[in-house]
């Protein structure tokens, strides 16, 4: 037992010449040691057991602190792993590999790398091995990551320099359907609410999102100390609550406008249009419009001491990281986008010149979004006051997808469920089979933004599933679309 516990000196009866040299006893000893290692690995990880619609298991989420390509290289260093697919994209990538007879997938979901195993009965030891192997390229150390995983069980703990990316593994999740979104030139999966109504998508999907937004969320900030932050989730997306320090407030007062990319928030409307990447993101686009009176304030907050902000980087969709106390004191920026290197001050304003990877300058052209909220003493009420206070989206068809080639117009119209524009684009010669990583395809755009009738129309005109198609349908819970995709492959 002492040897199993890592003692350097073995007990007397284990030493050479004793009866432990018996072969059967040595085999028993080795088996016991192997069991000890397995149990040790299993106890170091709080593995997730979330079942997808295709019966696969989402078992761990690691902070997205490196590029997906580097994670792919890490697959090659996992002894026995065989990479089978890599689909890169600006906002979403997929990595598939086989390991010990099981099929795994990795997908970067809104600031996290999500790990899936096709067979939910895969042994915990194998899952812990995979998690441990890839943790070595994550931003935080294993001990810190374990604390992040523990926060999924105690969701109200503030973040105090754990070395974890705030808003990644420690962000409170309402479901595994994390954010489904279409960027301006790419198909990406963004956080979706825990409901999915494939029978009347996208109308029912948006209606339920609006209902959850109006219900809102009450957050107690009484225990939040200066310099601390915690994250909650509103309609499937992370929201950060940060209590500013005296130094933060002083920095906001003395920072010159020349150091800010958009000091007066003049690009607000354009930033909301970027967030409105498809019909499925309509709810959050309307929430951001409702928060405009807050976002144009000098402090971009209702209370100068408390900053409530969206937890993702504008443009990248990556979970924002809270910088160290040293960086906050010396450089005056509070948040960093780990994917672009862009930095933001204590009001979420983008600094005019940030340093990205390798010291290269990184310009963030948008400030961090601010959600609508109200304050009642030491409580924050996230969400609009009522449904009437949510403005309608002001963007025209021409502004969203009226320009470009017939194929580009087809992809744009498919993101916004515009059947008439889709038919016109097809009649004008649009390529329904078009697909390019980073740009997407008409079929993928329809999966996250249009009705089943649109998807059926595209398949009738020859559209075929891409490596992203089934994944997007699974995350939205669109079982009818999955059946159509499988039929299109035959």
QUIKASUL-V215827 format. One record per residue. N is the residue number from 1. RES is the residue in one small letter. PSI is psi in radians with two decimals (NA if undefined). Layout:
# QUIKASUL-V215827
n: (N,N)
res: (RES,RES)
psi: (PSI,PSI)
This chain:
# QUIKASUL-V215827
n: (1,2,3,4,5,6,7,8,9,10,11,12,13,14,15,16,17,18,19,20,21,22,23,24,25,26,27,28,29,30,31,32,33,34,35,36,37,38,39,40,41,42,43,44,45,46,47,48,49,50,51,52,53,54,55,56,57,58,59,60,61,62,63,64,65,66,67,68,69,70,71,72,73,74,75,76,77,78,79,80,81,82,83,84,85,86,87,88,89,90,91,92,93,94,95,96,97,98,99,100,101,102,103,104,105,106,107,108,109,110,111,112,113,114,115,116,117,118,119,120,121,122,123,124,125,126,127,128,129,130,131,132,133,134,135,136,137,138,139,140,141,142,143,144,145,146,147,148,149,150,151,152,153,154,155,156,157,158,159,160,161,162,163,164,165,166,167,168,169,170,171,172,173,174,175,176,177,178,179,180,181,182,183,184,185,186,187,188,189,190,191,192,193,194,195,196,197,198,199,200,201,202,203,204,205,206,207,208,209,210,211,212,213,214,215,216,217,218,219,220,221,222,223,224,225,226,227,228,229,230,231,232,233,234,235,236,237,238,239,240,241,242,243,244,245,246,247,248,249,250,251,252,253,254,255,256,257,258,259,260,261,262,263,264,265,266,267,268,269,270,271,272,273,274,275,276,277,278,279,280,281,282,283,284,285,286,287,288,289,290,291,292,293,294,295,296,297,298,299,300,301,302,303,304,305,306,307,308,309,310,311,312,313,314,315,316,317,318,319,320,321,322,323,324,325,326,327,328,329,330,331,332,333,334,335,336,337,338,339,340,341,342,343,344,345,346,347,348,349,350,351,352,353,354,355,356,357,358,359,360,361,362,363,364,365,366,367,368,369,370,371,372,373,374,375,376,377,378,379,380,381,382,383,384,385,386,387,388,389,390,391,392,393,394,395,396,397,398,399,400,401,402,403,404,405,406,407,408,409,410,411,412,413,414,415,416,417,418,419,420,421,422,423,424,425,426,427,428,429,430,431,432,433,434,435,436,437,438,439,440,441,442,443,444,445,446,447,448,449,450,451,452,453,454,455,456,457,458,459,460,461,462,463,464,465,466,467,468,469,470,471,472,473,474,475,476,477,478,479,480,481,482,483,484,485,486,487,488,489,490)
res: (x,x,x,x,x,x,x,x,x,x,x,x,x,x,x,x,x,x,x,x,x,x,x,x,x,x,x,x,x,x,x,x,x,x,x,x,x,x,x,x,x,x,x,x,x,x,x,x,x,x,x,x,x,x,x,x,x,x,x,x,x,x,x,x,x,x,x,x,x,x,x,x,x,x,x,x,x,x,x,x,x,x,x,x,x,x,x,x,x,x,x,x,x,x,x,x,x,x,x,x,x,x,x,x,x,x,x,x,x,x,x,x,x,x,x,x,x,x,x,x,x,x,x,x,x,x,x,x,x,x,x,x,x,x,x,x,x,x,x,x,x,x,x,x,x,x,x,x,x,x,x,x,x,x,x,x,x,x,x,x,x,x,x,x,x,x,x,x,x,x,x,x,x,x,x,x,x,x,x,x,x,x,x,x,x,x,x,x,x,x,x,x,x,x,x,x,x,x,x,x,x,x,x,x,x,x,x,x,x,x,x,x,x,x,x,x,x,x,x,x,x,x,x,x,x,x,x,x,x,x,x,x,x,x,x,x,x,x,x,x,x,x,x,x,x,x,x,x,x,x,x,x,x,x,x,x,x,x,x,x,x,x,x,x,x,x,x,x,x,x,x,x,x,x,x,x,x,x,x,x,x,x,x,x,x,x,x,x,x,x,x,x,x,x,x,x,x,x,x,x,x,x,x,x,x,x,x,x,x,x,x,x,x,x,x,x,x,x,x,x,x,x,x,x,x,x,x,x,x,x,x,x,x,x,x,x,x,x,x,x,x,x,x,x,x,x,x,x,x,x,x,x,x,x,x,x,x,x,x,x,x,x,x,x,x,x,x,x,x,x,x,x,x,x,x,x,x,x,x,x,x,x,x,x,x,x,x,x,x,x,x,x,x,x,x,x,x,x,x,x,x,x,x,x,x,x,x,x,x,x,x,x,x,x,x,x,x,x,x,x,x,x,x,x,x,x,x,x,x,x,x,x,x,x,x,x,x,x,x,x,x,x,x,x,x,x,x,x,x,x,x,x,x,x,x,x,x,x,x,x,x,x,x,x,x,x,x,x,x,x,x,x,x,x,x,x,x,x,x,x,x,x,x,x,x,x,x,x,x,x)
psi: (-0.67,-0.67,-0.69,-0.56,0.11,0.28,2.45,-0.51,2.09,2.65,2.81,-0.73,-0.03,-0.14,2.86,2.44,-0.22,3.10,-0.09,-0.28,-0.16,2.35,-0.77,-0.67,-0.64,-0.68,-0.69,-0.71,-0.80,-0.69,-0.71,-0.71,-0.72,-0.69,-0.68,-0.75,-0.74,-0.81,-0.62,-0.76,-0.72,-0.61,-0.24,-0.17,2.36,1.45,2.49,2.60,1.30,2.18,2.28,3.04,-0.38,0.25,0.01,2.94,2.23,2.01,-0.28,2.65,2.19,2.58,2.40,1.49,-0.04,2.89,2.61,-0.56,-0.65,-0.62,-0.62,-0.75,-0.57,-0.51,-0.70,-0.41,-0.07,1.88,2.15,-0.16,2.48,1.90,2.42,-0.34,2.57,2.03,1.72,2.72,2.84,-0.72,-0.18,2.34,2.71,2.42,2.16,2.46,2.82,2.49,2.15,0.74,0.13,2.62,2.23,2.67,2.54,2.33,2.32,1.91,1.72,1.01,-0.06,2.73,2.02,2.33,2.29,2.57,2.33,-0.68,1.90,-0.26,0.15,2.36,2.49,-0.57,-0.73,-0.74,-0.72,-0.61,-0.79,-0.80,-0.78,-0.68,-0.78,-0.28,-0.45,-0.30,0.07,2.93,-0.64,2.77,2.88,-0.68,-0.72,-0.68,-0.63,-0.67,-0.63,-0.79,-0.64,-0.49,-0.31,-0.30,-0.49,1.53,-0.07,0.09,2.33,2.80,2.14,1.27,0.70,-0.21,0.05,2.73,1.99,2.39,0.09,-1.83,-0.37,0.00,2.32,2.21,2.42,-0.30,2.97,-0.13,1.23,2.12,1.90,2.13,2.59,2.11,3.09,-0.47,0.25,2.76,2.27,2.66,2.07,3.07,2.18,2.62,2.98,-0.18,2.63,2.20,1.43,-0.41,-0.53,0.62,2.41,-0.05,-0.89,-0.61,-0.82,-0.71,-0.73,-0.63,-0.71,-0.67,-0.75,-0.66,-0.74,-0.63,-0.63,-2.97,2.27,2.26,2.22,2.15,0.27,-0.63,0.02,2.02,2.86,2.36,0.00,2.79,2.56,2.90,2.54,-3.13,2.29,2.07,0.81,-0.04,2.65,2.47,2.26,2.49,2.03,2.29,2.07,2.60,2.99,-0.66,-0.64,-0.81,-0.68,-0.67,-0.67,-0.62,-0.67,-0.13,2.18,2.66,-0.46,-0.34,-0.04,2.51,-0.61,1.29,-0.51,0.21,0.69,-0.29,0.34,-0.88,-0.71,-0.64,-0.65,-0.67,-0.66,-0.67,-0.52,1.24,-0.26,3.02,-0.62,-0.25,0.27,-0.62,-0.86,-0.56,-0.71,-0.62,-0.73,-0.67,-0.67,-0.41,0.12,-0.73,-0.52,-0.74,-0.35,-0.07,2.69,-0.71,-0.14,0.71,2.77,-0.59,2.18,-0.40,-0.35,2.22,2.11,2.17,2.65,2.51,0.26,2.67,2.36,2.16,-0.69,-0.58,0.06,2.59,2.24,2.55,2.40,2.18,2.93,2.82,-0.58,-0.80,-0.69,-0.71,-0.69,-0.61,-0.28,0.19,2.54,-0.66,2.60,2.44,1.91,-0.29,-0.54,-0.30,-0.03,2.57,2.72,2.55,-2.97,-0.05,0.16,0.26,2.35,2.33,2.51,-0.57,1.83,2.85,2.15,-2.76,2.36,0.20,0.05,2.47,2.43,2.07,2.16,1.99,-0.22,2.56,2.81,2.45,2.65,2.26,2.80,2.45,2.90,2.83,2.36,1.69,-2.00,0.51,2.46,2.27,1.75,2.43,2.94,2.83,-0.65,3.04,-0.56,-0.40,-0.06,1.96,2.71,2.71,2.26,0.13,2.34,2.89,-0.74,-0.62,-0.59,-0.79,0.52,-0.18,2.96,-3.04,2.89,-0.65,-0.73,-0.66,-0.61,-0.80,-0.75,-0.78,-0.60,-0.49,-0.38,0.32,0.74,1.56,-0.72,-0.79,-0.55,-0.80,-0.70,-0.71,-0.70,-0.74,-0.49,0.02,0.33,2.54,1.80,-0.27,0.03,2.38,2.32,2.22,2.30,-0.34,-0.47,-2.78,2.81,-0.67,-0.77,-0.70,-0.69,-0.60,-0.68,-0.13,-0.23,2.98,2.96,-0.56,-0.65,-0.75,-0.73,-0.72,-0.78,-0.73,-0.66,-0.51,0.19,0.08,2.44,2.62,2.54,3.05,-0.31,-0.29,-0.95,-0.63,-0.76,-0.73,-0.66,-0.81,-0.51,-0.11,0.48,1.41,-0.62,-0.63,-0.66,-0.73,-0.70,-0.70,-0.74,-0.61,-0.57,-0.43,-0.39,NA)
